[in-house]
Amino acid sequence: MAKSSQIEQQKILRVFKLINLLQGNIGKPVHRLAELLETDERTIYRYFRLLEALGFVVIKEFNKYKINERPEYLPATTTYGSFSQEENLWLKSLIESQGKSNLLRDSLLQKLQLKSEVKQGTEQLFKANLGRFVDLIGQGISGKKQIWLKDYYSLSGDTVSDRLVEPVGFSRDYENIHAFEVESKRMKVFKIERIGEVVIGTQSWRYESKHELPGQALFGYTGKKKFHVKLKLSKKAYQLMGEEHPNAQPFMTIKNRNQFYFEGEIPQLPGLARFILGLPGEVKLEEGEEMRSYLKEQIGRGVF
């Protein structure tokens, strides 16, 4: 690939990243945006003008910049500066029906196509970035590692700071994480979309005895007891576990592309036991004497 093409691709990717950083209610100062995008402040201001030319509204609040998608004078259901896919197709067909090609017609069609592609691309990038955060947090949970939540925005204090935490689990909808904050020595809930970046630390958990998941159910049960279980799963069992019990995903791993495992501590035995007994031949218990005894008891009673 030619060097000029690589440079252009880097610029495009940088603009997409900037849109991602400016989305939501957090906002960031120009110097921080320049650091995150590895460029200078003058370039960031040039990108602001480019975004405004595309129809985005970049606003400044308390020396922080963000994209304002819903001005106060528009209904809450209206997304300013963008069209839905149906609106975009209807406008395109209407313009194309206006006879032969001319400069104004071609200009409008190009803007519609570009606007639609930018909107779809940034939405996909934003979702992919949050998914990457979930993967990293999951690695911290399964590996029992402390992690850094970089540039975390606190809505109550209107502050941005780095938080060192020990991640314990996700909320059911995967919008929040339950984590033990090292500085305050307390369990807290952190909203994933307010995280600027996730970095896995080098230190292992130090405060595991203080980890709690209020109301968090694993395989349908809650509790403070901890039964260690390691399972080798078939591909079918692995997929079903991930779909039916999403809170178990941080404890699920794949080795050598075709070996599937669950290893973690569960609060009670019946929920996971039902899953194992419901898939005969698909799950092998490798570790967990309490679970082994419980399964033998249920099989002996003919309860499965």
N, C-alpha and C positions, 0 to 999 in steps of 0.2 A: 504494500500500500504506500502511495506517495506521501511524503512528509506533510504536504499542504492538506491532504485529505485527513490525515490524523489530527492535525491542528484544528480543522473545522469540526471534526467529531468531538474533540475535547471541549470546544466552545459550546456546542449544542448540549452536551451532557451537563456542562456547568450551568447552563440556563435552566435545564430541567431540575437539577439539584436545588438551584436558588428558589424556584417555584415551590418545591417541596418544603424548603426551610421556612418560607413565608406563609405557608398555609396554616390555618387554625388561628387560635387566639393568642398564641404565645408571643410572637414578634421577636426580632433580634436586632441589636445595634449593627451599624455598618461595619465596624472594625471586626466584630465576631463573624459576620458573613464572609468577609474577606479572608479571615483565617481558615474557616471551614472549607472554602472553595479554593484556597491556595492561590489567591490573586490579590490585587490592591483595591483600595477603597474607590479610586476613580473608575475602575472597571465595573464595580458593583453599581455605581450610579448610572453608568451607561446601560447596564442590564435593566435597571429600573425603567429607563426611557423606552427600551425595547419592549418590555412587558406592557407598558401603558399603550404603546402603539398596537399591541395585539388585543387590547381591550381589558386588560387587568387593571385594577385600581390599587395602587401601592400607597398606603397611608403611613404616617408617622405618629406614634403615640409614645410619649415619655422617652424620646430618643431611640425608640425601637420601631422597626419597619415590619409590616405584614401586608398580606393581600386582603383587601376588603371585598368580600364577595356579595355581601348583602347590605347595601346602604339603608339607612333608616327610612327613607321615603319609599322603599319598595316593600311589597308583602313578604312575609317570612318564607313563603314557598317559592319565591322567585330567586334564581341564581343570576346575578348581574354579570353581564359581559360574556355570557356563554349560551349556547343553544343545546337543547336536548338532541338526541340523534334524529328523532322524528321531525323536530323543527328544522334541523339542518337540511334534511332530505327534501322537505317541502319547499324551503326557500330556494334550494338548488334547482329543483324542477321548475319553479316559477320563473327564475332568472333565465334558465336554458330555453324556456318557451318564448322568449322575447326576440325571436328572429335570429338573424345572422350575428356572427361574432363582432364585437367592438371592444375598445379598450376598457370602457366602464364595466361592461358585462364580464369580461375576462378578469378584471381586477376584483370584482365582487366574488366571483366563483373561487378565485385563489385564496381570498381571505376566509371564506366559509370553510374551505377544506383545511387550511392551516389552523384555524381556530379550533375546529373539531378535533384534529389530530393532536394539537397541543393539550387540549383539555383531557382527552382520553389518555394520552401518554403520562401526564402528570398524576392523574388519578391512579393509574396502574403503578407508577413509580412510588407514590405515597403508600399505597397498600403493600407493595413489595417491601418497602423499607420497614413498615410496622411488622410485617411477617418475619423479617430478618431479626428484629428486636426480640420477637417471641422465641425464635430459634436460639439466640444467644442466651436469653434468660433461662430457657429450658436446659441449656448446657450447664449453666450455673447451678440449677436445682439438682440435676442428675449427678453432676460432679462434686456437689457440695462445696462450691467455690463462692467467695465473695465477688461481687460485681460492682462496677461503677455505673451509675446513672448520670451521664454527662449532660450538663446544661438542662437540668430538670426544672420545669417551670412550676412554681407554687402559686396557685390561684389565690389562696387566702393571703399570702404575704406579698404577692406580685413581685416575686424575686426569681432569679435564675441561678442555680448553684449545682455543684457536683455532689452526689450522694453515694456514699459507700454503704452497700446493703448486703444482706444474706438473703437471697430469694428463696421463698418457701413454696409458693404455689400461685396459680392463676385464678382469677374469678371465672365463673361459668362461661361468660361471654368473651373471655380473653381480652377485655378492655383494660383490666387492672391486674396488678400483681400484689400479693401479700409478701412483705419482706421485713426483715429485722434490720432497722437502721443502726449502724454501729455507733454513730455519734450520740444519738439520743437514747440508745439502749432500749428502744421500744419497737413493737410491731407496728407497721404502718401500711397503708394502701397507696400505691402509686399508679397513676393513669398512664398507660403506655404511650398514648399519642402526645404526651407532654415531655417525653424523653427526647433529648437531642441526639444522644448516641449511647450505645451499651458497650462497655468494655469489661471483659472477664479478667478479674484480678489474679494475682499469684497466690494469695492466701486462701487457705481452706476455712470452712465455717469455724467460728470460735464460740458461738453462743447458741448452739443447737438446742440446749435444754430450755431456752426461752422462746423457741419457735412455736407459734400457735396459728391455727387456721380456723377462726371462728366461723362456724356454719359451712365449712368446706367439706364436701362429701367426696370420698374416693370409693368407687364401686358402690355408691348408694349409701354409705355409712360414714359417720363421723365418730370421733373419740380421741382420747389421748394415748391409748395403748398403741404400741408399735410392733407389728409382726413383720419380720423381714422375709421377703419372698423373692425368689428368682425363677422365672419361667422361660423356657424355650418355646417359641411360638411358630406355628406354620404361617405362611403368608396370609392365608385366609383369616386365621385367628388374630394376626397382627392388625389387619385392616379393620376387622370387626371391633377390636378393642379400642382402636383410635376413633372410630365413628361413634360407638355406643358410650364410651367413657373418655371424653376428651381431657379430663383432668389427669388421666394416666399417661398422657403423651410425653411429659417431661421425663418419665421413667422408662420409656420405650426406646430401644436402640436397634440399629442394623449393623451387622458385622459381615465383612466380605461379600456384601451385596445380596446375599441370599440366606443369612442367618438372622433371625428375628428374636428379640429378647424383651422381657419386662423384668426390671429389678428395682425394688423399692420397699418402703415400709408402709403397711396398710393399717388403719385403725381397728378394723374388725375383719373376721374371716369369711362370714357367709356370702357377702356380695361377690368377691372374687371366686369363691368356691363354686357358686352357681355358674359363673362364666366358664370355669374350667370343665365342670361336669356337663355343661350344655354343648361342648365341642369335643366329644370323645375322639381320641387319636390325634387331635390338633394341638394339644398343649402338653408339654413335659415339665414337671416340677423338678427343678435342679437343686434348689435350696429352700429351706423353710420347714422345720420339723413340726411346728404347730399346725401349719396348713396340711402337711402330710397326714397327721393324726386326724385332723378334722375331716379330710376327704375320705379316709378309711372308714370313719364312723358313719358318714353320710351314705357311702356305698353299702356298708353293712346293713344299714336300716332301709336301703332301697329308696332313699330320698335324693333324687336328682332329676 
